[in-house]
Structures are given as C-alpha cells and as structure tokens.
Amino acid sequence: MSSIDDLLQNNSVNDVSTDDGKKSDTVLSVPVKKEEKEENNVEEKKEQKVEEKKDGLEGHFSSAEEKLDEKINIMKGKKHEDELKIKAQNIGLGHINLKGIPIPADVLTKIPFDFCKENSVICFYYVPHGKTRIAISENVIDLLPNIKSTLPEEFSKIEIEWFLTSKPSFEAGFKQYERIPKIKEPVRGVEINVEDFESMSNQVNSLQDIKEKIKGVSVTELVTLIVAAGIKTEASDIHIEAEVDGIKLRYRIDGVLHTAAVIDKDMWQQMISRIKLLAELKLNITSKPQDGRFSIFLTDDKLDVRLSTLPTAYGESVVMRLLRSKSIGLKFSDLGLTDKWMRMLTKQIKRPNGMIITTGPTGSGKTTTLYAVLNELNSSETKIITVEDPIEYELKGVNQSQVDAKRGYTFDKGLRSIVRQDPDIIMVGEMRDLETVDIALNAALTGHLVLSTLHTNDAAGAVPRFLAMGAKPYLLAPALNLVMAQRLIRKLCEKCKKPTELKPEIEEKVKQLVDNLPEEDKQKIDISQTQFYTSAGCSECNDLGYKGRIGIFEMFEMTPEIAQVILSNEVSEYKIRDIAKKDGMFAMVQDGIIKAAQGVTSIEEVFRMTE
C-alpha cells in the first residue's frame, strides 16, 4: 500500500473537497487537445458573424430612415421656397435661393460683414454702371424700409433690385464670407497706447500747461506729450527749433504760431534721435535736410505726421505737419462758400470736362478745397485718380499716386500715365512746369475734368501765370472753366466773442469795400445796422479768442470776353480782374467783410489775411 501511496503522490493527484466538506474523486491535470481548441474557435467565429449580420441589418434600416427624413426635408424646403416665391411676387420683390450659388468675393464685400450679419441682407450681384441685386432674409422683411435707409452710402447712387430669400438660403450665402481671406494689414507707423495718450492729453488743457508738464518726463514721454498737445490744441504744425539758449517749442494754431515752451538743450540729442527713429530718418545725417513721415493710430482716428528736418546754426530744426484723417470728411457747406460761389462751383464741377484751378499761397487751404470737391464727386460710377506730392490724406474710393523725384516719377510722367488709365476726374497736386501744364490742358480738352492748384496771389493772376510758364493760349482759353483764389481766416470763438465798435477810419474803409460789391451782394449788408464782433479769449479757445478757420474766396468763370483777351496775347492781371468784376466777381477781402458782418470773424482778422 505504501508503494501505491508513493506513486499517487509522485503523479500529483489532488483531492478536491465538495461543498459538504467531503473529498471528491481524484482529478488529474490532463492537457486539452489541439483539435478541441480549433473547434471552439470556429464556433466563436460563427457566432460573431451572426452578430455582425444583425448589426448590418439594423444599420441598413437606420440609413434608410435617415434618407427618407432627408427627402422629406428637401420636399418641405422646396414647398417653402415655392410659397416664398409667391409671397415675393405679391410684395413686388424678386425671389432667390442662394444655395449652391457662388458669390464673387468683391461683390460679397460690397456690404460689410457686420452690416450683413446684423440686418440679414447680402449682395449677390453687382455691376458698377448697372443694377445691383441684394437679397433680404424672410425673417426681417418687415424691416426693409429701415434697412434701405441705412445701407452704405455708395448704394444711394445706384439702382437696386431687392430679392426675398429664405432663412436657410440666406445662411448658405452668408457662409461664403468664411472663404474670403482675412488679410491683416501690416501696421505702418507707431502706435500710441490709448491709455498713455489719454493720460498725456488730459494733462494738457491749454498751451500754458505744456511748459509745466514737460519737466521731469523721459524723452519718449516728451515726444508723445508734444504730439498729444498738438492734437489737443488742434494745431496744424509743430515747430521744434534749436536755439542758443534752448529748444523752442511752437504750435501753429489756426495759421498763427504760438510759443508753448523752451526745453532744456541737454535733451536735444536724445530728442532729435527719437523723432528721427519715428520717421525712419538717418540718425548720422545732420548736415542735410531730410523728409519722412510716421503714423499714430488713435482710438477713433489716424494721425499722419509729415516730418521735415533742416540744419541750422545751433542744430536741426524740426517741423511736424499733423494730418488728421477726419479732416477729409469736409463737405462743401463747411468750406465757407457764399451762396453765389457755391452755385458757381457746383455748376462747374458737374461739367464732364475742363479745368478748375484753385490758387493761393502755401497753407491757404487749396488742397482741402480740392478734397472737398473730390468727396462731392466720388461715386461708384466715377473713376478718380490723383497725382500728389505728397498724399496728404487717404480718400476712400480714389486712386491716389505720389510723385517720387528720386526715382524719376514726376508730375508730368504721372499725369501722362494717368490719362491712359481711363479716368473721369484727374487731380494734379500742383502745376509746377510747362510739361505738366500741357498734359493737363490736353486732358481737360479730351473728356476729363482736371482739378489742380497754382501759386498766385489772386484769381486774376492765374491766367498770366499760365502764359508765363509757356502754356499755349489756344489750349488755355477753351480748357479753363473756373479759377478761384482763397485764404483761410480764423473764426471767432463762439463762447467768448464780444461786440465791438469799428474805429472811424476802419469803418470808412469797410463802407468803401461794401459799396464796390456787385448790386445783388451789396443789398445784403447795411453797415449802419450791422453788429461787428472781436476776440476776447477763454479756456475753450486757449485764450486766443479764435477757434477754427473758414475760407474766403474769389472766383470767375471763363467767358468769351476773357477767352478773347487770352487769345489776343495782350493779357494782364488787371484786364482779367476788370472783366471778372463786370461779370460779378468780388475780392476775397469783400468776402471776408461779408463773413465779419455775419459774426463769423473779426474785421481785424480779415485785413490781416488780405492786406
């Protein structure tokens, strides 16, 4: 028995206990055969295939349901579009389904993204000289009258066809904005932090404040403060001049220079370096003039600063011209034109061809007047091209070109190229030489309206000036439509102007000028009953008594008599002036007296600018 027990133990026999604690039969650990494993795998695969077939059938039925739902939705959509088409016909609109219709990016962007999103309208067809088609979503159709009145200004001068579209259709069209590339324009110039600018601006309320605030600030802060003060005081130019005792800081406000402060000369080198860096000028060149520009991006405006340096005995003189973008929004009504001049100028700018010239010294507002004319003429049906030196303001919708003498791009070359660009209106910054004059006159005679400037003291002097430059009389006489001269005079501050009595000699002079007015204009002024005003000074106007400027003008149209004088080769300024006066022209000084009689300016200011 013991031998049997030993054998069993050696073959690893295990006793397995049952639940009742009794030992069961002995079980041997015997390995499973390979054939049995394969049979088990086959069975599992069969079961798996059965399950997959079940899932496939369920997926098939689910897909069929989805397709059915999709077809039902398509049918519903088609039915809704048919109903919408009938509704559109009933209210006098067209109908459009924008699904699947590609809209060109340049057409889509005729209406800005934000306006499109807010008002649920979309431009899907645009022809510059034809009809424009705009779709409006069905959910805002009741707001159509209001939407029409708030469309971008360029749509006010073109014919529009309106189309009704469903909400899903509008959303399909609106999605096409997503494919328009988002181009981020590189920032040109220097950005002044809004908080810093406002902080500097709040510290300066008048010219007197600048002197105290410049003490103890860094060079970077000083330059920012100087420019911020220029904006706050509405200066047109900032003059920084090195002198023997220090750096003089002056602001030109309404055409008159005012000294604001004298800066410590020890700061000069750092200060001029900072200014040159802003304008991208060469720091190491101090013996030659340099020109540059930089931009300052404000919260609601953009300020372009045109900068010029000039070597002087004690260092470089710096002048910064401040060009505000907002200034280009000037309208005809803001120029200061009398009713008579307004009618004359409006008549001439509506002509399809010819030349309009504005004259006056530098800083007399000639360019501003021309920009106001361009703003008046600017529309989607008109192509306007300018050649300027430099481009003072950027005009939306106008092709502006800047001359560059260093690269050989001059007024005459620019003008010659412009004529080949099929423009309707051409603006030439200045008539500087005979070649430019010849090209401009020929352009004016071949179907283009040409606007330009000339440096003469009055309107009558423009014709002799043209002839002195070498212009051909037989081109000048038929090409010239209108000549006007102008000056800018300061307006009295409305808050502090006060009544005044004219001195006897001044009153007599004013009476003579009024008596020489054309009869229709003379009747509007009664010197004995007119109250004149003078300047006083308050915090609103920096204690200057004046705030803002307005134009005074004289102008005449080309007439057969003036044309005959030009062709006779016996032209003189006096002859032209006498003929123009007979035709109703009055002088700038008389225009100024009319404005003084209206309380706009003072008699002293009128005589200061015209004598």
CORJOMO-V978538 format. One line per field, one symbol per residue. ss: DSSP state (2 for helix, 1 for strand, 0 for the rest). burial: + if it has 9 or more other C-alpha atoms within 8 Angstrom, else -. A space follows every 50 residues. Layout:
ss->???
burial->???
This chain:
ss->02222222220001001000001000100000022222222222222222 22222222222222222222222222222222222222220001100000 00002222000022222220111110000001111112222222222220 00222220011111102222222222222000000000010002222222 22200022222220000022222222222222000011111100001111 11100111111110222222222222222000000000011111111000 01111111111100111111111122222002220000222222222220 00011111100000022222222222200000011111000000000011 11012220102222222220000011110000022222222222200011 11110000002222222220002222222111111111111100000111 00022222222222200022220000222001110000222000011111 11111110022222222000002222222222000002222222222000 00222222220
burial->-------+----+-+++-------------------+------------- ------------------------------+--++--++---+++-++-- --+---+++-+---+++--+++++++----++++++++-++--+--+--- +---+--+-++++++++-++-+++-++------------+-+----+--+ +--++++-+++-++----+--++++-++++-++-+++++++++--+++++ +++++----++++-+-++--+-+++++++-+----+--+-++++++++-- +++++++++++---+++++++++++--+-+++--+++---++-++--++- -+++++++++---+++-++++++++--+++-+++++++--+------+-+ ++++----++++-+++-++---+++++++-+--+-++++++++++-++++ ++++-++++++++++++---+-+-+++++++++++++++++++--++--- ------+--++-++--++---+--+-----++++++++--+++++++-++ ++++++++---++-+++---+-+--++-+++---++-++++++++++-++ +++-+++-+--
